[in-house]
């Protein structure tokens, strides 16, 4: 009997699809730079989920889904040889719904500033910041997705936040010894 013929398994698959389709599509879109391509990547991810299955443990399943999605997206990039930066329109679309117009405008301006500052971070820093704060993954899950150590993920997030904080406050970091590539202290 196929997994889709089993009502319990079908309900589980639909539940996972409902819960993770949106976040995975946003994640893939940030990697490939195109929503339609990201949807294709997520479709392939869920096809692998249905055909190969994934870990039963929810925390490992989330890591598995993001890892498969990331690998699929990187495969697309390797094939297409293109990567587009996150647009300001996308940043503005992330403004909280239901906030007052003034609060929404302030949040939009701040989000725009932060998104602009993300562009000056290394690709590794951008990815771990987005996985942590936009997708809500834990350091351990991010480490599993990016194949970095948990310590290195923490370091990348710490240095990225410090850099953004300094830029938001108008400060200039004079620390050129800061290795923000994410490759230096990997264990």
NUGU-739008 format. One record per residue (C-alpha): residue number from 1; residue in one letter; x, y, z. Coordinates in steps of 0.1 Angstrom, whole numbers. Layout:
+-----+---+-------+-------+-------+
:   k : r :     u :     v :     w :
+-----+---+-------+-------+-------+
: NUM : a :     X :     Y :     Z :
...
+-----+---+-------+-------+-------+
# end
This chain:
+-----+---+-------+-------+-------+
:   k : r :     u :     v :     w :
+-----+---+-------+-------+-------+
:   1 : x :     0 :     0 :     0 :
:   2 : x :    15 :    34 :   -10 :
:   3 : x :    19 :    61 :    17 :
:   4 : x :    -8 :    83 :     0 :
:   5 : x :   -33 :    54 :     2 :
:   6 : x :   -28 :    53 :    40 :
:   7 : x :   -52 :    80 :    55 :
:   8 : x :   -30 :    86 :    85 :
:   9 : x :     2 :    90 :    64 :
:  10 : x :   -17 :   112 :    39 :
:  11 : x :   -29 :   135 :    68 :
:  12 : x :     7 :   137 :    81 :
:  13 : x :    21 :   146 :    47 :
:  14 : x :    -6 :   173 :    42 :
:  15 : x :     1 :   187 :    76 :
:  16 : x :    38 :   189 :    69 :
:  17 : x :    30 :   205 :    35 :
:  18 : x :     7 :   231 :    51 :
:  19 : x :    32 :   239 :    79 :
:  20 : x :    64 :   241 :    58 :
:  21 : x :    55 :   250 :    22 :
:  22 : x :    55 :   288 :    29 :
:  23 : x :    87 :   290 :    50 :
:  24 : x :   106 :   266 :    26 :
:  25 : x :    95 :   286 :    -4 :
:  26 : x :   107 :   319 :    12 :
:  27 : x :   140 :   302 :    21 :
:  28 : x :   145 :   287 :   -14 :
:  29 : x :   135 :   321 :   -30 :
:  30 : x :   163 :   338 :   -10 :
:  31 : x :   188 :   313 :   -24 :
:  32 : x :   177 :   312 :   -60 :
:  33 : x :   163 :   347 :   -63 :
:  34 : x :   130 :   337 :   -80 :
:  35 : x :    97 :   327 :   -65 :
:  36 : x :    87 :   304 :   -94 :
:  37 : x :   120 :   286 :   -93 :
:  38 : x :   117 :   284 :   -55 :
:  39 : x :    83 :   267 :   -58 :
:  40 : x :    99 :   241 :   -81 :
:  41 : x :   126 :   235 :   -55 :
:  42 : x :   100 :   231 :   -28 :
:  43 : x :    80 :   208 :   -49 :
:  44 : x :   111 :   186 :   -55 :
:  45 : x :   117 :   187 :   -17 :
:  46 : x :    83 :   174 :    -9 :
:  47 : x :    85 :   148 :   -37 :
:  48 : x :   116 :   135 :   -19 :
:  49 : x :    98 :   137 :    14 :
:  50 : x :    69 :   116 :     1 :
:  51 : x :    90 :    91 :   -18 :
:  52 : x :   120 :    87 :     6 :
:  53 : x :   104 :    97 :    38 :
:  54 : x :   121 :   117 :    65 :
:  55 : x :   129 :   113 :   102 :
:  56 : x :    99 :   107 :   124 :
:  57 : x :   113 :   131 :   150 :
:  58 : x :    99 :   166 :   143 :
:  59 : x :   131 :   185 :   151 :
:  60 : x :   151 :   162 :   128 :
:  61 : x :   124 :   164 :   101 :
:  62 : x :   126 :   202 :   100 :
:  63 : x :   164 :   200 :    96 :
:  64 : x :   159 :   173 :    69 :
:  65 : x :   134 :   195 :    50 :
:  66 : x :   156 :   226 :    51 :
:  67 : x :   187 :   206 :    41 :
:  68 : x :   170 :   189 :    11 :
:  69 : x :   155 :   223 :     1 :
:  70 : x :   189 :   240 :     4 :
:  71 : x :   206 :   213 :   -16 :
:  72 : x :   179 :   214 :   -43 :
:  73 : x :   182 :   252 :   -45 :
:  74 : x :   220 :   251 :   -47 :
:  75 : x :   217 :   225 :   -75 :
:  76 : x :   195 :   249 :   -94 :
:  77 : x :   220 :   277 :   -89 :
:  78 : x :   248 :   255 :  -101 :
:  79 : x :   228 :   247 :  -132 :
:  80 : x :   216 :   283 :  -138 :
:  81 : x :   247 :   301 :  -126 :
:  82 : x :   227 :   330 :  -112 :
:  83 : x :   219 :   345 :   -79 :
:  84 : x :   197 :   376 :   -73 :
:  85 : x :   199 :   396 :   -41 :
:  86 : x :   168 :   400 :   -19 :
:  87 : x :   148 :   430 :   -31 :
:  88 : x :   135 :   459 :   -10 :
:  89 : x :   100 :   450 :   -21 :
:  90 : x :   103 :   417 :    -4 :
:  91 : x :   117 :   434 :    28 :
:  92 : x :    87 :   457 :    28 :
:  93 : x :    63 :   429 :    23 :
:  94 : x :    75 :   414 :    56 :
:  95 : x :    61 :   444 :    76 :
:  96 : x :    37 :   432 :   103 :
:  97 : x :     0 :   432 :    93 :
:  98 : x :   -23 :   451 :   117 :
:  99 : x :     3 :   476 :   130 :
: 100 : x :    -4 :   513 :   130 :
: 101 : x :     6 :   531 :    98 :
: 102 : x :    33 :   551 :   116 :
: 103 : x :    46 :   519 :   133 :
: 104 : x :    44 :   501 :   100 :
: 105 : x :    64 :   529 :    82 :
: 106 : x :    91 :   529 :   110 :
: 107 : x :    93 :   491 :   109 :
: 108 : x :    95 :   492 :    71 :
: 109 : x :   123 :   518 :    71 :
: 110 : x :   142 :   499 :    97 :
: 111 : x :   137 :   466 :    79 :
: 112 : x :   149 :   483 :    47 :
: 113 : x :   180 :   495 :    65 :
: 114 : x :   187 :   461 :    80 :
: 115 : x :   181 :   444 :    46 :
: 116 : x :   205 :   468 :    30 :
: 117 : x :   231 :   460 :    57 :
: 118 : x :   226 :   422 :    52 :
: 119 : x :   239 :   427 :    17 :
: 120 : x :   273 :   438 :    32 :
: 121 : x :   276 :   406 :    52 :
: 122 : x :   292 :   374 :    39 :
: 123 : x :   269 :   349 :    22 :
: 124 : x :   273 :   325 :    52 :
: 125 : x :   263 :   353 :    77 :
: 126 : x :   233 :   362 :    55 :
: 127 : x :   222 :   326 :    54 :
: 128 : x :   225 :   319 :    91 :
: 129 : x :   208 :   352 :   100 :
: 130 : x :   179 :   345 :    77 :
: 131 : x :   175 :   309 :    89 :
: 132 : x :   176 :   320 :   125 :
: 133 : x :   154 :   351 :   124 :
: 134 : x :   132 :   347 :    94 :
: 135 : x :   127 :   309 :    96 :
: 136 : x :   131 :   304 :   133 :
: 137 : x :   155 :   275 :   132 :
: 138 : x :   177 :   267 :   162 :
: 139 : x :   215 :   269 :   160 :
: 140 : x :   216 :   231 :   159 :
: 141 : x :   192 :   230 :   130 :
: 142 : x :   211 :   257 :   111 :
: 143 : x :   243 :   238 :   117 :
: 144 : x :   227 :   207 :   102 :
: 145 : x :   213 :   226 :    72 :
: 146 : x :   245 :   245 :    64 :
: 147 : x :   270 :   218 :    74 :
: 148 : x :   288 :   241 :    98 :
: 149 : x :   295 :   235 :   135 :
: 150 : x :   270 :   248 :   160 :
: 151 : x :   298 :   269 :   175 :
: 152 : x :   305 :   284 :   140 :
: 153 : x :   268 :   292 :   135 :
: 154 : x :   268 :   310 :   168 :
: 155 : x :   299 :   329 :   159 :
: 156 : x :   285 :   339 :   125 :
: 157 : x :   252 :   351 :   140 :
: 158 : x :   271 :   370 :   168 :
: 159 : x :   294 :   388 :   144 :
: 160 : x :   266 :   396 :   119 :
: 161 : x :   244 :   411 :   146 :
: 162 : x :   274 :   431 :   160 :
: 163 : x :   281 :   444 :   125 :
: 164 : x :   245 :   454 :   119 :
: 165 : x :   242 :   470 :   153 :
: 166 : x :   273 :   491 :   146 :
: 167 : x :   260 :   502 :   112 :
: 168 : x :   225 :   510 :   126 :
: 169 : x :   241 :   532 :   153 :
: 170 : x :   263 :   549 :   128 :
: 171 : x :   295 :   533 :   142 :
: 172 : x :   322 :   520 :   119 :
: 173 : x :   339 :   488 :   128 :
: 174 : x :   376 :   491 :   127 :
: 175 : x :   382 :   454 :   134 :
: 176 : x :   396 :   440 :   102 :
: 177 : x :   407 :   408 :   118 :
: 178 : x :   371 :   396 :   120 :
: 179 : x :   368 :   365 :    99 :
: 180 : x :   332 :   366 :    88 :
: 181 : x :   335 :   339 :    61 :
: 182 : x :   324 :   312 :    85 :
: 183 : x :   353 :   290 :    74 :
: 184 : x :   380 :   301 :    98 :
: 185 : x :   370 :   285 :   131 :
: 186 : x :   350 :   256 :   118 :
: 187 : x :   355 :   223 :   137 :
+-----+---+-------+-------+-------+
# end
